[in-house]
Amino acid sequence: MEQIEAHGAAAADSGPALYVVATPIGNLGDVTVRALAILKSVALVAAEDTRVTAKLLDHYRIATPLIPLHAHNERSASQRVLRALAAGKSVALVSDAGTPAISDPGAHMVATARAAGHRVAPVPGPSALTAALSAAGLPDPRFLFHGFLPQRAAERRRALAALRAVPCAIVFYEAPHRIRAALADLAEMLGPGRRVVIARELTKLFETIHACALGEAAGWIAADEHRALGEFVLVVEGAGATEDDANDAHRVLEALLAELPLKQAVALAVRITGANRNELYARALELKNHKGDEK
């Protein structure tokens, strides 16, 4: 291992630079050999939370000094990093977990270092985004990474309304105290029939990956109080049919419901139109309940 580390440091990582280092999102074994070599060789590690990063460094017996660089002090802390770089020293930039500057602090530091003429070198590795996508099983290779939704309900719904027609998968990060509200708004604004993959606590002891329709997601969370805990990645399938196609599918469904039982009508409507089964099933329930109310 020492030979591999030395070779990596000498070949690809010689000379002063700001290294943007990906760190484990849960399982400490996911750190790369190169990341360990960089963290060991730099003069400073600029960390989002020095207490969190200290656990990683202690685990691998790395004694590199830590300085805080987070959302509240990024501009002032950047000056200390720039001074180190100007003195010919290398600095590693890390977040609490995953890749810095992706829904985490670090973008300002990277831009400032590059503007000052210093080399910026990515050290890729763990990412909650790619981990969730790899286990989602969605057929479309395209995706839109949105990150965190707005905290306020009205702003969150406006953001989702703007995403309603996006044709590819959309990836969101969400915190445990907002997961229920976020899933409710996703179902309301994007439609209850869309598939969602809920990935929580990725690579950690209680990792859970669950796929269901958006209309079923809130019920799945509510069924076990522990399911609302941890950090979440939500992968929501993109918009499928156009509005005209959706209207045609609904018209076919209504005609079939007039002659057939609900499940049979839905199954036949899916075969005829190619529309999403969960969406048509939800629509069929709405129509059935509406007719029941009229009686």
C-alpha positions as CSV (number, residue, x, y, z in Angstrom):
1,M,0.0,0.0,0.0
2,E,2.9,2.4,0.8
3,Q,4.3,1.8,-2.7
4,I,1.0,2.6,-4.3
5,E,0.6,5.8,-2.3
6,A,4.1,7.0,-3.1
7,H,3.7,6.3,-6.8
8,G,0.3,8.2,-6.9
9,A,1.7,11.2,-5.0
10,A,4.8,11.3,-7.2
11,A,3.2,10.8,-10.6
12,A,-0.1,12.6,-10.5
13,D,0.1,14.8,-7.5
14,S,3.5,16.6,-7.5
15,G,3.7,20.3,-7.0
16,P,1.5,22.6,-5.0
17,A,-2.3,22.4,-5.6
18,L,-5.7,22.7,-4.0
19,Y,-6.9,19.1,-4.0
20,V,-10.7,18.7,-3.9
21,V,-10.9,15.4,-2.1
22,A,-14.0,13.1,-2.0
23,T,-14.4,11.4,1.4
24,P,-16.7,8.5,2.5
25,I,-20.4,9.2,2.8
26,G,-20.7,6.5,5.6
27,N,-18.5,3.5,5.3
28,L,-14.9,4.6,6.0
29,G,-13.6,1.7,3.8
30,D,-14.8,3.6,0.7
31,V,-12.0,6.2,0.9
32,T,-9.6,5.8,-2.1
33,V,-5.9,5.0,-1.9
34,R,-5.1,8.3,-3.6
35,A,-7.3,10.3,-1.2
36,L,-5.4,8.9,1.7
37,A,-2.0,9.7,0.1
38,I,-3.2,13.3,-0.5
39,L,-4.6,13.8,3.0
40,K,-1.3,12.6,4.4
41,S,1.0,14.7,2.2
42,V,-0.6,18.1,2.1
43,A,0.2,20.9,4.5
44,L,-3.4,21.6,5.5
45,V,-6.8,20.0,5.3
46,A,-9.6,22.6,5.0
47,A,-12.7,20.8,6.3
48,E,-16.4,21.6,6.5
49,D,-16.5,20.3,10.1
50,T,-13.1,19.6,11.6
51,R,-14.6,17.3,14.2
52,V,-16.1,15.0,11.5
53,T,-12.9,15.0,9.4
54,A,-10.8,14.3,12.4
55,K,-12.5,11.0,12.9
56,L,-11.5,10.0,9.3
57,L,-7.9,11.1,9.8
58,D,-7.6,9.5,13.2
59,H,-9.0,6.2,11.8
60,Y,-6.2,6.2,9.2
61,R,-3.6,7.6,11.5
62,I,-3.1,10.9,9.6
63,A,-1.8,13.8,11.5
64,T,-2.2,16.6,9.0
65,P,-3.4,19.9,10.6
66,L,-7.1,20.8,10.1
67,I,-8.7,24.2,9.6
68,P,-12.5,24.9,9.3
69,L,-13.9,26.0,5.9
70,H,-17.7,25.9,5.9
71,A,-20.7,27.9,4.6
72,H,-20.3,30.6,7.2
73,N,-16.6,31.3,7.0
74,E,-15.7,30.2,3.4
75,R,-14.7,33.6,2.2
76,S,-12.4,34.4,5.2
77,A,-11.0,30.9,5.4
78,S,-10.2,31.0,1.7
79,Q,-7.6,33.7,2.4
80,R,-5.7,31.4,4.7
81,V,-5.7,28.6,2.1
82,L,-4.5,31.1,-0.6
83,R,-1.6,32.1,1.6
84,A,-0.6,28.5,2.0
85,L,-0.8,27.9,-1.8
86,A,1.2,31.1,-2.5
87,A,3.9,29.7,-0.2
88,G,4.2,26.6,-2.3
89,K,2.2,24.3,0.0
90,S,-0.6,22.0,-1.0
91,V,-4.1,22.0,0.7
92,A,-6.8,19.4,0.6
93,L,-10.4,20.6,0.6
94,V,-13.0,18.2,2.1
95,S,-16.6,18.3,3.1
96,D,-18.2,16.2,5.9
97,A,-19.1,13.4,3.4
98,G,-18.8,12.9,-0.4
99,T,-17.5,15.4,-2.9
100,P,-17.0,19.1,-1.9
101,A,-18.8,21.9,-3.8
102,I,-21.7,19.6,-4.7
103,S,-24.5,20.8,-2.4
104,D,-21.7,21.4,0.0
105,P,-19.3,24.3,0.7
106,G,-16.2,24.6,-1.5
107,A,-17.2,26.2,-4.8
108,H,-16.0,29.7,-3.8
109,M,-12.7,28.3,-2.6
110,V,-12.2,26.5,-5.8
111,A,-13.0,29.5,-7.9
112,T,-10.8,31.8,-5.8
113,A,-7.8,29.4,-6.0
114,R,-8.1,29.1,-9.8
115,A,-8.5,32.9,-10.2
116,A,-5.3,33.4,-8.3
117,G,-3.5,31.1,-10.7
118,H,-3.2,28.0,-8.5
119,R,-3.7,24.5,-9.7
120,V,-7.0,22.8,-8.6
121,A,-7.0,19.0,-8.8
122,P,-10.1,16.8,-8.2
123,V,-9.6,13.6,-6.3
124,P,-12.8,11.7,-7.1
125,G,-14.4,9.1,-4.9
126,P,-17.6,8.6,-2.9
127,S,-20.7,10.5,-3.9
128,A,-24.3,10.1,-2.6
129,L,-25.5,11.2,-6.0
130,T,-23.9,8.5,-8.1
131,A,-24.4,5.8,-5.3
132,A,-28.2,6.4,-5.4
133,L,-28.3,6.5,-9.2
134,S,-26.4,3.3,-9.5
135,A,-28.9,1.5,-7.3
136,A,-32.0,3.2,-8.7
137,G,-32.4,1.0,-11.8
138,L,-34.0,3.7,-13.9
139,P,-33.5,2.9,-17.7
140,D,-32.9,6.5,-18.9
141,P,-29.1,7.3,-18.7
142,R,-29.8,11.0,-18.4
143,F,-30.5,12.8,-15.1
144,L,-30.9,16.3,-13.6
145,F,-29.2,16.9,-10.3
146,H,-31.3,19.4,-8.3
147,G,-29.8,19.0,-4.9
148,F,-31.8,20.3,-1.9
149,L,-35.3,21.7,-2.4
150,P,-36.2,25.1,-0.8
151,Q,-37.1,24.8,2.8
152,R,-40.3,26.9,2.6
153,A,-43.4,25.1,1.3
154,A,-44.4,27.8,-1.3
155,E,-40.9,28.1,-2.7
156,R,-40.6,24.3,-2.8
157,R,-43.8,23.9,-4.8
158,R,-42.7,26.6,-7.2
159,A,-39.4,24.8,-7.8
160,L,-41.2,21.6,-8.4
161,A,-43.7,23.2,-10.8
162,A,-40.7,24.3,-12.9
163,L,-39.4,20.7,-13.0
164,R,-42.7,19.0,-13.9
165,A,-41.9,18.6,-17.6
166,V,-38.3,17.6,-17.3
167,P,-38.1,14.3,-19.3
168,C,-35.2,12.7,-17.4
169,A,-34.7,11.5,-13.9
170,I,-34.4,14.2,-11.2
171,V,-32.2,13.7,-8.2
172,F,-32.9,15.5,-4.9
173,Y,-31.1,15.6,-1.5
174,E,-33.3,15.9,1.5
175,A,-32.9,16.2,5.3
176,P,-34.8,14.0,7.7
177,H,-36.9,16.8,9.3
178,R,-38.2,17.8,5.8
179,I,-38.6,14.4,4.2
180,R,-42.4,14.0,4.8
181,A,-43.2,17.5,3.5
182,A,-40.9,17.0,0.5
183,L,-42.5,13.7,-0.5
184,A,-46.0,15.1,-0.2
185,D,-45.1,18.1,-2.4
186,L,-43.4,15.8,-4.9
187,A,-46.5,13.7,-5.2
188,E,-48.8,16.7,-5.5
189,M,-46.7,18.7,-8.0
190,L,-45.2,15.9,-10.2
191,G,-48.0,13.4,-10.0
192,P,-48.6,10.4,-7.6
193,G,-47.9,7.8,-10.3
194,R,-44.3,8.6,-10.9
195,R,-41.7,6.2,-9.6
196,V,-39.4,7.4,-6.9
197,V,-36.4,5.6,-5.4
198,I,-35.8,6.6,-1.8
199,A,-32.2,6.0,-0.7
200,R,-31.4,6.7,2.9
201,E,-28.2,6.3,5.0
202,L,-26.2,5.1,2.0
203,T,-23.2,2.9,2.8
204,K,-24.1,3.1,6.5
205,L,-25.4,0.5,8.9
206,F,-29.1,1.2,8.3
207,E,-28.8,1.8,4.5
208,T,-32.3,1.5,2.9
209,I,-33.2,1.7,-0.8
210,H,-36.9,1.6,-1.6
211,A,-38.7,2.1,-4.9
212,C,-42.4,3.0,-5.1
213,A,-44.9,5.4,-6.7
214,L,-44.7,8.9,-5.4
215,G,-48.3,8.6,-4.1
216,E,-47.2,5.7,-1.9
217,A,-43.9,7.2,-0.6
218,A,-45.4,9.1,2.3
219,G,-47.2,6.0,3.5
220,W,-44.0,4.0,3.4
221,I,-42.2,6.5,5.5
222,A,-45.1,6.7,8.0
223,A,-45.2,2.9,8.4
224,D,-41.9,2.9,10.4
225,E,-40.7,5.9,12.4
226,H,-37.1,4.9,11.7
227,R,-37.6,5.4,8.0
228,A,-37.7,9.2,8.4
229,L,-34.2,9.2,10.0
230,G,-30.9,9.9,8.2
231,E,-29.9,11.7,5.1
232,F,-31.9,11.1,1.9
233,V,-31.3,10.9,-1.8
234,L,-34.6,10.9,-3.9
235,V,-34.4,9.8,-7.5
236,V,-37.7,10.6,-9.3
237,E,-38.4,9.4,-12.8
238,G,-38.8,12.1,-15.4
239,A,-42.0,13.2,-17.2
240,G,-43.1,10.5,-19.6
241,A,-45.9,11.2,-22.0
242,T,-46.8,14.6,-23.3
243,E,-49.9,16.3,-22.0
244,D,-51.9,15.3,-25.1
245,D,-50.8,11.7,-24.7
246,A,-51.8,11.8,-21.1
247,N,-55.2,13.2,-21.9
248,D,-55.7,10.4,-24.6
249,A,-54.7,7.8,-22.0
250,H,-57.2,9.2,-19.6
251,R,-60.0,9.1,-22.2
252,V,-59.2,5.5,-23.0
253,L,-59.3,4.6,-19.3
254,E,-62.6,6.3,-18.8
255,A,-64.2,4.4,-21.7
256,L,-62.9,1.1,-20.4
257,L,-64.0,1.8,-16.8
258,A,-67.6,2.2,-18.1
259,E,-67.5,-1.5,-19.2
260,L,-64.9,-3.3,-17.1
261,P,-63.8,-3.7,-13.5
262,L,-61.1,-1.2,-12.3
263,K,-58.0,-3.5,-12.4
264,Q,-58.9,-4.9,-15.8
265,A,-59.6,-1.5,-17.2
266,V,-56.3,-0.2,-16.0
267,A,-54.4,-3.2,-17.4
268,L,-56.0,-2.8,-20.8
269,A,-55.5,0.9,-20.9
270,V,-51.8,0.4,-20.2
271,R,-51.5,-2.1,-23.0
272,I,-53.4,0.2,-25.4
273,T,-51.7,3.6,-24.6
274,G,-48.3,2.6,-23.1
275,A,-49.0,5.0,-20.2
276,N,-47.6,4.6,-16.7
277,R,-49.6,1.9,-14.8
278,N,-49.4,3.6,-11.4
279,E,-50.6,6.9,-12.8
280,L,-53.5,5.3,-14.6
281,Y,-54.4,3.3,-11.5
282,A,-54.4,6.5,-9.4
283,R,-56.6,8.2,-12.0
284,A,-59.0,5.3,-12.0
285,L,-59.4,5.5,-8.3
286,E,-60.1,9.2,-8.6
287,L,-62.8,8.6,-11.2
288,K,-64.3,5.8,-9.1
289,N,-64.4,7.9,-5.9
290,H,-65.8,10.9,-7.9
291,K,-68.7,8.8,-9.2
292,G,-69.3,7.5,-5.7
293,D,-69.6,11.0,-4.4
294,E,-72.1,11.9,-7.1
295,K,-74.5,9.1,-6.0
